[in-house]
Amino acid sequence: MQNLKVAVLAASGKAGSLIVEEAVGRGLKVSAFVRDSKKGKFAKEVEVVQKDIFKLESKDLQGFDVIIDAFGEWQNLSLHKKHIEHLAQILKGSQAKLLVVGGAGSLYMDTSHTTRLYDTKEFPSEYLPLAKAQGEVLDFLRGVGDIHWVFVSPPAIFVYDAPKTGKYKIIGEVFEVNDKGESKGSYADYASAMLDIALDSQYDRQRVGVIGL
């Protein structure tokens, strides 16, 4: 496992930086891909690659066993679908496992998979455009047959500065809450769950979620 090579895209963001930290802590060989190398601070053993996601070519991602996409964008929401289309194109036929930091809004509220969280009246309207853009990423991935992908939805209440507890659950497509009745969790626990999913071969071409316990 120590020889596993992991690439984290958009590695200087909130999720990306903690995923890098978690991967390093597990003894993996990590490359952090960033648009601006001045923005990220990483452990000395991390290889930092300065390159925009949209400028990446197939050769840039060759040799990696796991690629974790932590892309985030609040302004130009069309970039969510555009960036995943680009990654799918350059990874076509690759055996690498692509994990995508997704959104909670596309989780289903029922086992018939007809209503998503963002369809409910309780869903905050200010997050609806972003949630739908992230949902488009998932819908696109479901139609791609020549890459190995996993879309990982965080909890609905996703707390950046909360501590790492090690108490979390990997769920399926349907929205769940913990014993406190909450879909809540820290970025640090999500990062840990992300690496669990990356290293477990049972997860492939599917969406899963994560909640804190």
mmCIF file of the C-alpha atoms, coordinates in Angstrom:
data_MODEL
# 
_entry.id   MODEL 
# 
loop_
_atom_site.group_PDB 
_atom_site.id 
_atom_site.type_symbol 
_atom_site.label_atom_id 
_atom_site.label_alt_id 
_atom_site.label_comp_id 
_atom_site.label_asym_id 
_atom_site.label_entity_id 
_atom_site.label_seq_id 
_atom_site.pdbx_PDB_ins_code 
_atom_site.Cartn_x 
_atom_site.Cartn_y 
_atom_site.Cartn_z 
_atom_site.occupancy 
_atom_site.B_iso_or_equiv 
_atom_site.pdbx_formal_charge 
_atom_site.auth_seq_id 
_atom_site.auth_comp_id 
_atom_site.auth_asym_id 
_atom_site.auth_atom_id 
_atom_site.pdbx_PDB_model_num 
ATOM 1   C CA . MET A 1 1   ? 0.000   0.000  0.000   1.00 0.00 ? 1   MET A CA 1 
ATOM 2   C CA . GLN A 1 2   ? 2.888   2.380  0.707   1.00 0.00 ? 2   GLN A CA 1 
ATOM 3   C CA . ASN A 1 3   ? 3.805   2.315  -2.978  1.00 0.00 ? 3   ASN A CA 1 
ATOM 4   C CA . LEU A 1 4   ? 0.355   3.511  -4.017  1.00 0.00 ? 4   LEU A CA 1 
ATOM 5   C CA . LYS A 1 5   ? 0.582   6.771  -5.931  1.00 0.00 ? 5   LYS A CA 1 
ATOM 6   C CA . VAL A 1 6   ? -2.116  9.351  -5.267  1.00 0.00 ? 6   VAL A CA 1 
ATOM 7   C CA . ALA A 1 7   ? -2.775  12.581 -7.163  1.00 0.00 ? 7   ALA A CA 1 
ATOM 8   C CA . VAL A 1 8   ? -4.944  15.225 -5.500  1.00 0.00 ? 8   VAL A CA 1 
ATOM 9   C CA . LEU A 1 9   ? -6.351  17.829 -7.892  1.00 0.00 ? 9   LEU A CA 1 
ATOM 10  C CA . ALA A 1 10  ? -7.222  21.297 -6.557  1.00 0.00 ? 10  ALA A CA 1 
ATOM 11  C CA . ALA A 1 11  ? -5.068  20.311 -3.609  1.00 0.00 ? 11  ALA A CA 1 
ATOM 12  C CA . SER A 1 12  ? -4.777  23.760 -2.028  1.00 0.00 ? 12  SER A CA 1 
ATOM 13  C CA . GLY A 1 13  ? -8.500  24.069 -1.271  1.00 0.00 ? 13  GLY A CA 1 
ATOM 14  C CA . LYS A 1 14  ? -10.167 23.164 2.027   1.00 0.00 ? 14  LYS A CA 1 
ATOM 15  C CA . ALA A 1 15  ? -11.049 19.588 1.101   1.00 0.00 ? 15  ALA A CA 1 
ATOM 16  C CA . GLY A 1 16  ? -7.998  19.006 -1.084  1.00 0.00 ? 16  GLY A CA 1 
ATOM 17  C CA . SER A 1 17  ? -5.456  20.075 1.512   1.00 0.00 ? 17  SER A CA 1 
ATOM 18  C CA . LEU A 1 18  ? -6.919  17.808 4.193   1.00 0.00 ? 18  LEU A CA 1 
ATOM 19  C CA . ILE A 1 19  ? -7.087  14.891 1.739   1.00 0.00 ? 19  ILE A CA 1 
ATOM 20  C CA . VAL A 1 20  ? -3.391  15.417 0.966   1.00 0.00 ? 20  VAL A CA 1 
ATOM 21  C CA . GLU A 1 21  ? -2.624  15.452 4.691   1.00 0.00 ? 21  GLU A CA 1 
ATOM 22  C CA . GLU A 1 22  ? -4.610  12.255 5.263   1.00 0.00 ? 22  GLU A CA 1 
ATOM 23  C CA . ALA A 1 23  ? -2.915  10.460 2.362   1.00 0.00 ? 23  ALA A CA 1 
ATOM 24  C CA . VAL A 1 24  ? 0.540   11.457 3.619   1.00 0.00 ? 24  VAL A CA 1 
ATOM 25  C CA . GLY A 1 25  ? -0.406  10.241 7.093   1.00 0.00 ? 25  GLY A CA 1 
ATOM 26  C CA . ARG A 1 26  ? -1.179  6.844  5.619   1.00 0.00 ? 26  ARG A CA 1 
ATOM 27  C CA . GLY A 1 27  ? 2.255   6.607  4.038   1.00 0.00 ? 27  GLY A CA 1 
ATOM 28  C CA . LEU A 1 28  ? 1.095   7.014  0.441   1.00 0.00 ? 28  LEU A CA 1 
ATOM 29  C CA . LYS A 1 29  ? 3.087   8.728  -2.307  1.00 0.00 ? 29  LYS A CA 1 
ATOM 30  C CA . VAL A 1 30  ? 1.216   11.962 -2.901  1.00 0.00 ? 30  VAL A CA 1 
ATOM 31  C CA . SER A 1 31  ? 1.336   14.568 -5.648  1.00 0.00 ? 31  SER A CA 1 
ATOM 32  C CA . ALA A 1 32  ? -0.583  17.792 -5.043  1.00 0.00 ? 32  ALA A CA 1 
ATOM 33  C CA . PHE A 1 33  ? -1.814  19.474 -8.231  1.00 0.00 ? 33  PHE A CA 1 
ATOM 34  C CA . VAL A 1 34  ? -2.448  23.196 -7.738  1.00 0.00 ? 34  VAL A CA 1 
ATOM 35  C CA . ARG A 1 35  ? -3.108  26.190 -9.944  1.00 0.00 ? 35  ARG A CA 1 
ATOM 36  C CA . ASP A 1 36  ? -0.829  28.382 -7.821  1.00 0.00 ? 36  ASP A CA 1 
ATOM 37  C CA . SER A 1 37  ? 1.971   26.725 -5.856  1.00 0.00 ? 37  SER A CA 1 
ATOM 38  C CA . LYS A 1 38  ? 2.186   29.726 -3.514  1.00 0.00 ? 38  LYS A CA 1 
ATOM 39  C CA . LYS A 1 39  ? -1.279  29.014 -2.098  1.00 0.00 ? 39  LYS A CA 1 
ATOM 40  C CA . GLY A 1 40  ? -0.740  25.541 -0.711  1.00 0.00 ? 40  GLY A CA 1 
ATOM 41  C CA . LYS A 1 41  ? 1.480   24.438 2.155   1.00 0.00 ? 41  LYS A CA 1 
ATOM 42  C CA . PHE A 1 42  ? 2.213   20.757 2.116   1.00 0.00 ? 42  PHE A CA 1 
ATOM 43  C CA . ALA A 1 43  ? 4.463   18.281 3.914   1.00 0.00 ? 43  ALA A CA 1 
ATOM 44  C CA . LYS A 1 44  ? 7.967   18.039 2.494   1.00 0.00 ? 44  LYS A CA 1 
ATOM 45  C CA . GLU A 1 45  ? 7.340   14.562 1.068   1.00 0.00 ? 45  GLU A CA 1 
ATOM 46  C CA . VAL A 1 46  ? 4.530   15.832 -1.168  1.00 0.00 ? 46  VAL A CA 1 
ATOM 47  C CA . GLU A 1 47  ? 5.368   16.485 -4.807  1.00 0.00 ? 47  GLU A CA 1 
ATOM 48  C CA . VAL A 1 48  ? 3.728   19.772 -5.815  1.00 0.00 ? 48  VAL A CA 1 
ATOM 49  C CA . VAL A 1 49  ? 2.667   20.148 -9.460  1.00 0.00 ? 49  VAL A CA 1 
ATOM 50  C CA . GLN A 1 50  ? 1.562   23.596 -10.602 1.00 0.00 ? 50  GLN A CA 1 
ATOM 51  C CA . LYS A 1 51  ? -0.952  23.120 -13.399 1.00 0.00 ? 51  LYS A CA 1 
ATOM 52  C CA . ASP A 1 52  ? -4.546  24.150 -13.989 1.00 0.00 ? 52  ASP A CA 1 
ATOM 53  C CA . ILE A 1 53  ? -7.019  21.247 -14.175 1.00 0.00 ? 53  ILE A CA 1 
ATOM 54  C CA . PHE A 1 54  ? -8.129  22.342 -17.638 1.00 0.00 ? 54  PHE A CA 1 
ATOM 55  C CA . LYS A 1 55  ? -4.507  22.239 -18.873 1.00 0.00 ? 55  LYS A CA 1 
ATOM 56  C CA . LEU A 1 56  ? -3.903  18.680 -17.651 1.00 0.00 ? 56  LEU A CA 1 
ATOM 57  C CA . GLU A 1 57  ? -3.087  16.055 -20.268 1.00 0.00 ? 57  GLU A CA 1 
ATOM 58  C CA . SER A 1 58  ? -3.237  12.267 -20.099 1.00 0.00 ? 58  SER A CA 1 
ATOM 59  C CA . LYS A 1 59  ? 0.523   12.059 -19.552 1.00 0.00 ? 59  LYS A CA 1 
ATOM 60  C CA . ASP A 1 60  ? 0.268   14.253 -16.427 1.00 0.00 ? 60  ASP A CA 1 
ATOM 61  C CA . LEU A 1 61  ? -1.865  11.637 -14.677 1.00 0.00 ? 61  LEU A CA 1 
ATOM 62  C CA . GLN A 1 62  ? -0.142  8.492  -15.922 1.00 0.00 ? 62  GLN A CA 1 
ATOM 63  C CA . GLY A 1 63  ? 1.276   6.219  -13.239 1.00 0.00 ? 63  GLY A CA 1 
ATOM 64  C CA . PHE A 1 64  ? -1.185  7.210  -10.515 1.00 0.00 ? 64  PHE A CA 1 
ATOM 65  C CA . ASP A 1 65  ? -3.285  4.526  -8.853  1.00 0.00 ? 65  ASP A CA 1 
ATOM 66  C CA . VAL A 1 66  ? -5.744  7.000  -7.334  1.00 0.00 ? 66  VAL A CA 1 
ATOM 67  C CA . ILE A 1 67  ? -6.752  10.474 -8.523  1.00 0.00 ? 67  ILE A CA 1 
ATOM 68  C CA . ILE A 1 68  ? -8.831  12.577 -6.126  1.00 0.00 ? 68  ILE A CA 1 
ATOM 69  C CA . ASP A 1 69  ? -10.648 15.508 -7.685  1.00 0.00 ? 69  ASP A CA 1 
ATOM 70  C CA . ALA A 1 70  ? -11.330 18.247 -5.108  1.00 0.00 ? 70  ALA A CA 1 
ATOM 71  C CA . PHE A 1 71  ? -12.389 20.847 -7.671  1.00 0.00 ? 71  PHE A CA 1 
ATOM 72  C CA . GLY A 1 72  ? -14.558 23.639 -6.288  1.00 0.00 ? 72  GLY A CA 1 
ATOM 73  C CA . GLU A 1 73  ? -16.155 26.656 -7.954  1.00 0.00 ? 73  GLU A CA 1 
ATOM 74  C CA . TRP A 1 74  ? -18.830 29.042 -6.702  1.00 0.00 ? 74  TRP A CA 1 
ATOM 75  C CA . GLN A 1 75  ? -18.922 31.654 -9.469  1.00 0.00 ? 75  GLN A CA 1 
ATOM 76  C CA . ASN A 1 76  ? -18.858 30.018 -12.899 1.00 0.00 ? 76  ASN A CA 1 
ATOM 77  C CA . LEU A 1 77  ? -20.894 26.923 -12.122 1.00 0.00 ? 77  LEU A CA 1 
ATOM 78  C CA . SER A 1 78  ? -20.652 25.611 -15.695 1.00 0.00 ? 78  SER A CA 1 
ATOM 79  C CA . LEU A 1 79  ? -17.035 24.695 -14.894 1.00 0.00 ? 79  LEU A CA 1 
ATOM 80  C CA . HIS A 1 80  ? -18.213 21.791 -12.709 1.00 0.00 ? 80  HIS A CA 1 
ATOM 81  C CA . LYS A 1 81  ? -19.471 19.807 -15.691 1.00 0.00 ? 81  LYS A CA 1 
ATOM 82  C CA . LYS A 1 82  ? -16.755 21.090 -18.018 1.00 0.00 ? 82  LYS A CA 1 
ATOM 83  C CA . HIS A 1 83  ? -13.943 20.008 -15.732 1.00 0.00 ? 83  HIS A CA 1 
ATOM 84  C CA . ILE A 1 84  ? -15.302 16.487 -15.234 1.00 0.00 ? 84  ILE A CA 1 
ATOM 85  C CA . GLU A 1 85  ? -15.781 16.093 -18.991 1.00 0.00 ? 85  GLU A CA 1 
ATOM 86  C CA . HIS A 1 86  ? -12.136 17.079 -19.426 1.00 0.00 ? 86  HIS A CA 1 
ATOM 87  C CA . LEU A 1 87  ? -10.928 14.625 -16.769 1.00 0.00 ? 87  LEU A CA 1 
ATOM 88  C CA . ALA A 1 88  ? -13.021 11.809 -18.256 1.00 0.00 ? 88  ALA A CA 1 
ATOM 89  C CA . GLN A 1 89  ? -11.498 12.480 -21.654 1.00 0.00 ? 89  GLN A CA 1 
ATOM 90  C CA . ILE A 1 90  ? -7.872  12.422 -20.522 1.00 0.00 ? 90  ILE A CA 1 
ATOM 91  C CA . LEU A 1 91  ? -8.440  9.402  -18.258 1.00 0.00 ? 91  LEU A CA 1 
ATOM 92  C CA . LYS A 1 92  ? -10.262 7.369  -20.908 1.00 0.00 ? 92  LYS A CA 1 
ATOM 93  C CA . GLY A 1 93  ? -9.204  3.742  -20.614 1.00 0.00 ? 93  GLY A CA 1 
ATOM 94  C CA . SER A 1 94  ? -7.087  4.379  -17.500 1.00 0.00 ? 94  SER A CA 1 
ATOM 95  C CA . GLN A 1 95  ? -7.115  1.864  -14.665 1.00 0.00 ? 95  GLN A CA 1 
ATOM 96  C CA . ALA A 1 96  ? -6.677  4.649  -12.126 1.00 0.00 ? 96  ALA A CA 1 
ATOM 97  C CA . LYS A 1 97  ? -9.506  5.222  -9.672  1.00 0.00 ? 97  LYS A CA 1 
ATOM 98  C CA . LEU A 1 98  ? -10.995 8.714  -9.888  1.00 0.00 ? 98  LEU A CA 1 
ATOM 99  C CA . LEU A 1 99  ? -12.682 9.928  -6.718  1.00 0.00 ? 99  LEU A CA 1 
ATOM 100 C CA . VAL A 1 100 ? -14.728 13.113 -6.899  1.00 0.00 ? 100 VAL A CA 1 
ATOM 101 C CA . VAL A 1 101 ? -15.473 15.421 -3.988  1.00 0.00 ? 101 VAL A CA 1 
ATOM 102 C CA . GLY A 1 102 ? -19.186 15.815 -4.613  1.00 0.00 ? 102 GLY A CA 1 
ATOM 103 C CA . GLY A 1 103 ? -22.118 17.566 -2.989  1.00 0.00 ? 103 GLY A CA 1 
ATOM 104 C CA . ALA A 1 104 ? -24.801 16.395 -0.566  1.00 0.00 ? 104 ALA A CA 1 
ATOM 105 C CA . GLY A 1 105 ? -27.690 17.950 -2.508  1.00 0.00 ? 105 GLY A CA 1 
ATOM 106 C CA . SER A 1 106 ? -27.880 15.110 -5.029  1.00 0.00 ? 106 SER A CA 1 
ATOM 107 C CA . LEU A 1 107 ? -28.421 12.431 -2.358  1.00 0.00 ? 107 LEU A CA 1 
ATOM 108 C CA . TYR A 1 108 ? -31.779 10.706 -2.732  1.00 0.00 ? 108 TYR A CA 1 
ATOM 109 C CA . MET A 1 109 ? -34.511 11.036 -0.116  1.00 0.00 ? 109 MET A CA 1 
ATOM 110 C CA . ASP A 1 110 ? -36.102 7.673  -0.899  1.00 0.00 ? 110 ASP A CA 1 
ATOM 111 C CA . THR A 1 111 ? -35.102 4.238  -2.102  1.00 0.00 ? 111 THR A CA 1 
ATOM 112 C CA . SER A 1 112 ? -36.962 4.793  -5.388  1.00 0.00 ? 112 SER A CA 1 
ATOM 113 C CA . HIS A 1 113 ? -34.387 7.518  -6.180  1.00 0.00 ? 113 HIS A CA 1 
ATOM 114 C CA . THR A 1 114 ? -37.036 9.999  -7.355  1.00 0.00 ? 114 THR A CA 1 
ATOM 115 C CA . THR A 1 115 ? -36.487 12.930 -4.980  1.00 0.00 ? 115 THR A CA 1 
ATOM 116 C CA . ARG A 1 116 ? -33.094 14.459 -4.245  1.00 0.00 ? 116 ARG A CA 1 
ATOM 117 C CA . LEU A 1 117 ? -32.187 16.476 -1.176  1.00 0.00 ? 117 LEU A CA 1 
ATOM 118 C CA . TYR A 1 118 ? -32.074 19.651 -3.268  1.00 0.00 ? 118 TYR A CA 1 
ATOM 119 C CA . ASP A 1 119 ? -35.700 18.995 -4.367  1.00 0.00 ? 119 ASP A CA 1 
ATOM 120 C CA . THR A 1 120 ? -36.990 19.363 -0.798  1.00 0.00 ? 120 THR A CA 1 
ATOM 121 C CA . LYS A 1 121 ? -38.435 22.647 0.462   1.00 0.00 ? 121 LYS A CA 1 
ATOM 122 C CA . GLU A 1 122 ? -35.968 22.650 3.368   1.00 0.00 ? 122 GLU A CA 1 
ATOM 123 C CA . PHE A 1 123 ? -32.957 22.864 1.061   1.00 0.00 ? 123 PHE A CA 1 
ATOM 124 C CA . PRO A 1 124 ? -31.373 26.355 1.281   1.00 0.00 ? 124 PRO A CA 1 
ATOM 125 C CA . SER A 1 125 ? -32.123 28.275 -1.910  1.00 0.00 ? 125 SER A CA 1 
ATOM 126 C CA . GLU A 1 126 ? -28.705 29.958 -1.942  1.00 0.00 ? 126 GLU A CA 1 
ATOM 127 C CA . TYR A 1 127 ? -27.024 26.557 -2.361  1.00 0.00 ? 127 TYR A CA 1 
ATOM 128 C CA . LEU A 1 128 ? -29.407 25.237 -5.017  1.00 0.00 ? 128 LEU A CA 1 
ATOM 129 C CA . PRO A 1 129 ? -27.463 26.328 -8.144  1.00 0.00 ? 129 PRO A CA 1 
ATOM 130 C CA . LEU A 1 130 ? -24.229 24.812 -6.794  1.00 0.00 ? 130 LEU A CA 1 
ATOM 131 C CA . ALA A 1 131 ? -25.986 21.611 -5.720  1.00 0.00 ? 131 ALA A CA 1 
ATOM 132 C CA . LYS A 1 132 ? -27.497 21.171 -9.180  1.00 0.00 ? 132 LYS A CA 1 
ATOM 133 C CA . ALA A 1 133 ? -24.120 21.834 -10.855 1.00 0.00 ? 133 ALA A CA 1 
ATOM 134 C CA . GLN A 1 134 ? -22.537 19.136 -8.667  1.00 0.00 ? 134 GLN A CA 1 
ATOM 135 C CA . GLY A 1 135 ? -25.466 16.840 -9.458  1.00 0.00 ? 135 GLY A CA 1 
ATOM 136 C CA . GLU A 1 136 ? -24.703 17.285 -13.160 1.00 0.00 ? 136 GLU A CA 1 
ATOM 137 C CA . VAL A 1 137 ? -21.205 15.955 -12.488 1.00 0.00 ? 137 VAL A CA 1 
ATOM 138 C CA . LEU A 1 138 ? -22.682 12.796 -10.985 1.00 0.00 ? 138 LEU A CA 1 
ATOM 139 C CA . ASP A 1 139 ? -25.189 12.395 -13.819 1.00 0.00 ? 139 ASP A CA 1 
ATOM 140 C CA . PHE A 1 140 ? -22.368 12.732 -16.339 1.00 0.00 ? 140 PHE A CA 1 
ATOM 141 C CA . LEU A 1 141 ? -20.212 10.128 -14.572 1.00 0.00 ? 141 LEU A CA 1 
ATOM 142 C CA . ARG A 1 142 ? -23.067 7.627  -14.562 1.00 0.00 ? 142 ARG A CA 1 
ATOM 143 C CA . GLY A 1 143 ? -22.952 7.682  -18.362 1.00 0.00 ? 143 GLY A CA 1 
ATOM 144 C CA . VAL A 1 144 ? -19.184 7.101  -18.603 1.00 0.00 ? 144 VAL A CA 1 
ATOM 145 C CA . GLY A 1 145 ? -18.150 3.488  -19.020 1.00 0.00 ? 145 GLY A CA 1 
ATOM 146 C CA . ASP A 1 146 ? -14.427 3.694  -19.659 1.00 0.00 ? 146 ASP A CA 1 
ATOM 147 C CA . ILE A 1 147 ? -13.091 5.139  -16.396 1.00 0.00 ? 147 ILE A CA 1 
ATOM 148 C CA . HIS A 1 148 ? -13.225 3.955  -12.788 1.00 0.00 ? 148 HIS A CA 1 
ATOM 149 C CA . TRP A 1 149 ? -14.948 6.614  -10.677 1.00 0.00 ? 149 TRP A CA 1 
ATOM 150 C CA . VAL A 1 150 ? -16.549 7.137  -7.281  1.00 0.00 ? 150 VAL A CA 1 
ATOM 151 C CA . PHE A 1 151 ? -18.548 10.284 -6.440  1.00 0.00 ? 151 PHE A CA 1 
ATOM 152 C CA . VAL A 1 152 ? -18.351 10.964 -2.703  1.00 0.00 ? 152 VAL A CA 1 
ATOM 153 C CA . SER A 1 153 ? -21.096 13.151 -1.199  1.00 0.00 ? 153 SER A CA 1 
ATOM 154 C CA . PRO A 1 154 ? -20.220 14.919 2.072   1.00 0.00 ? 154 PRO A CA 1 
ATOM 155 C CA . PRO A 1 155 ? -22.687 15.453 4.916   1.00 0.00 ? 155 PRO A CA 1 
ATOM 156 C CA . ALA A 1 156 ? -25.335 18.152 4.444   1.00 0.00 ? 156 ALA A CA 1 
ATOM 157 C CA . ILE A 1 157 ? -23.728 20.149 7.267   1.00 0.00 ? 157 ILE A CA 1 
ATOM 158 C CA . PHE A 1 158 ? -20.047 20.085 6.326   1.00 0.00 ? 158 PHE A CA 1 
ATOM 159 C CA . VAL A 1 159 ? -17.834 21.750 8.938   1.00 0.00 ? 159 VAL A CA 1 
ATOM 160 C CA . TYR A 1 160 ? -14.314 22.773 7.956   1.00 0.00 ? 160 TYR A CA 1 
ATOM 161 C CA . ASP A 1 161 ? -12.829 23.613 11.364  1.00 0.00 ? 161 ASP A CA 1 
ATOM 162 C CA . ALA A 1 162 ? -14.364 20.698 13.280  1.00 0.00 ? 162 ALA A CA 1 
ATOM 163 C CA . PRO A 1 163 ? -11.871 18.124 14.590  1.00 0.00 ? 163 PRO A CA 1 
ATOM 164 C CA . LYS A 1 164 ? -11.048 14.730 13.170  1.00 0.00 ? 164 LYS A CA 1 
ATOM 165 C CA . THR A 1 165 ? -12.930 12.204 15.304  1.00 0.00 ? 165 THR A CA 1 
ATOM 166 C CA . GLY A 1 166 ? -12.524 8.993  13.316  1.00 0.00 ? 166 GLY A CA 1 
ATOM 167 C CA . LYS A 1 167 ? -16.251 8.442  13.865  1.00 0.00 ? 167 LYS A CA 1 
ATOM 168 C CA . TYR A 1 168 ? -17.999 8.429  10.520  1.00 0.00 ? 168 TYR A CA 1 
ATOM 169 C CA . LYS A 1 169 ? -20.040 6.175  8.275   1.00 0.00 ? 169 LYS A CA 1 
ATOM 170 C CA . ILE A 1 170 ? -19.870 5.556  4.547   1.00 0.00 ? 170 ILE A CA 1 
ATOM 171 C CA . ILE A 1 171 ? -23.444 5.456  3.267   1.00 0.00 ? 171 ILE A CA 1 
ATOM 172 C CA . GLY A 1 172 ? -25.011 4.740  -0.103  1.00 0.00 ? 172 GLY A CA 1 
ATOM 173 C CA . GLU A 1 173 ? -27.184 6.874  -2.392  1.00 0.00 ? 173 GLU A CA 1 
ATOM 174 C CA . VAL A 1 174 ? -29.918 7.616  0.142   1.00 0.00 ? 174 VAL A CA 1 
ATOM 175 C CA . PHE A 1 175 ? -29.721 10.507 2.614   1.00 0.00 ? 175 PHE A CA 1 
ATOM 176 C CA . GLU A 1 176 ? -29.094 9.364  6.182   1.00 0.00 ? 176 GLU A CA 1 
ATOM 177 C CA . VAL A 1 177 ? -28.727 11.029 9.574   1.00 0.00 ? 177 VAL A CA 1 
ATOM 178 C CA . ASN A 1 178 ? -26.758 9.989  12.640  1.00 0.00 ? 178 ASN A CA 1 
ATOM 179 C CA . ASP A 1 179 ? -28.089 9.195  16.129  1.00 0.00 ? 179 ASP A CA 1 
ATOM 180 C CA . LYS A 1 180 ? -28.460 12.926 16.769  1.00 0.00 ? 180 LYS A CA 1 
ATOM 181 C CA . GLY A 1 181 ? -30.714 13.247 13.746  1.00 0.00 ? 181 GLY A CA 1 
ATOM 182 C CA . GLU A 1 182 ? -28.072 15.146 11.782  1.00 0.00 ? 182 GLU A CA 1 
ATOM 183 C CA . SER A 1 183 ? -26.281 14.790 8.480   1.00 0.00 ? 183 SER A CA 1 
ATOM 184 C CA . LYS A 1 184 ? -23.176 16.483 9.793   1.00 0.00 ? 184 LYS A CA 1 
ATOM 185 C CA . GLY A 1 185 ? -19.435 15.909 9.780   1.00 0.00 ? 185 GLY A CA 1 
ATOM 186 C CA . SER A 1 186 ? -15.995 17.453 9.585   1.00 0.00 ? 186 SER A CA 1 
ATOM 187 C CA . TYR A 1 187 ? -13.816 17.928 6.523   1.00 0.00 ? 187 TYR A CA 1 
ATOM 188 C CA . ALA A 1 188 ? -11.113 15.946 8.346   1.00 0.00 ? 188 ALA A CA 1 
ATOM 189 C CA . ASP A 1 189 ? -13.349 12.898 8.830   1.00 0.00 ? 189 ASP A CA 1 
ATOM 190 C CA . TYR A 1 190 ? -14.531 13.214 5.228   1.00 0.00 ? 190 TYR A CA 1 
ATOM 191 C CA . ALA A 1 191 ? -10.875 13.173 4.102   1.00 0.00 ? 191 ALA A CA 1 
ATOM 192 C CA . SER A 1 192 ? -10.325 10.009 6.109   1.00 0.00 ? 192 SER A CA 1 
ATOM 193 C CA . ALA A 1 193 ? -13.407 8.374  4.594   1.00 0.00 ? 193 ALA A CA 1 
ATOM 194 C CA . MET A 1 194 ? -12.234 9.432  1.129   1.00 0.00 ? 194 MET A CA 1 
ATOM 195 C CA . LEU A 1 195 ? -8.980  7.490  1.588   1.00 0.00 ? 195 LEU A CA 1 
ATOM 196 C CA . ASP A 1 196 ? -10.889 4.475  2.940   1.00 0.00 ? 196 ASP A CA 1 
ATOM 197 C CA . ILE A 1 197 ? -12.961 4.503  -0.250  1.00 0.00 ? 197 ILE A CA 1 
ATOM 198 C CA . ALA A 1 198 ? -9.889  5.017  -2.427  1.00 0.00 ? 198 ALA A CA 1 
ATOM 199 C CA . LEU A 1 199 ? -8.167  1.978  -0.938  1.00 0.00 ? 199 LEU A CA 1 
ATOM 200 C CA . ASP A 1 200 ? -11.194 -0.337 -0.994  1.00 0.00 ? 200 ASP A CA 1 
ATOM 201 C CA . SER A 1 201 ? -11.715 -2.087 -4.337  1.00 0.00 ? 201 SER A CA 1 
ATOM 202 C CA . GLN A 1 202 ? -15.416 -2.712 -3.652  1.00 0.00 ? 202 GLN A CA 1 
ATOM 203 C CA . TYR A 1 203 ? -16.153 0.929  -4.482  1.00 0.00 ? 203 TYR A CA 1 
ATOM 204 C CA . ASP A 1 204 ? -16.244 1.442  -8.239  1.00 0.00 ? 204 ASP A CA 1 
ATOM 205 C CA . ARG A 1 205 ? -18.515 3.347  -10.624 1.00 0.00 ? 205 ARG A CA 1 
ATOM 206 C CA . GLN A 1 206 ? -20.919 4.435  -7.935  1.00 0.00 ? 206 GLN A CA 1 
ATOM 207 C CA . ARG A 1 207 ? -21.873 7.272  -5.615  1.00 0.00 ? 207 ARG A CA 1 
ATOM 208 C CA . VAL A 1 208 ? -21.473 6.999  -1.879  1.00 0.00 ? 208 VAL A CA 1 
ATOM 209 C CA . GLY A 1 209 ? -21.925 9.466  0.961   1.00 0.00 ? 209 GLY A CA 1 
ATOM 210 C CA . VAL A 1 210 ? -20.250 10.176 4.273   1.00 0.00 ? 210 VAL A CA 1 
ATOM 211 C CA . ILE A 1 211 ? -21.772 11.278 7.590   1.00 0.00 ? 211 ILE A CA 1 
ATOM 212 C CA . GLY A 1 212 ? -20.225 11.839 11.005  1.00 0.00 ? 212 GLY A CA 1 
ATOM 213 C CA . LEU A 1 213 ? -21.416 9.702  13.912  1.00 0.00 ? 213 LEU A CA 1 
# 
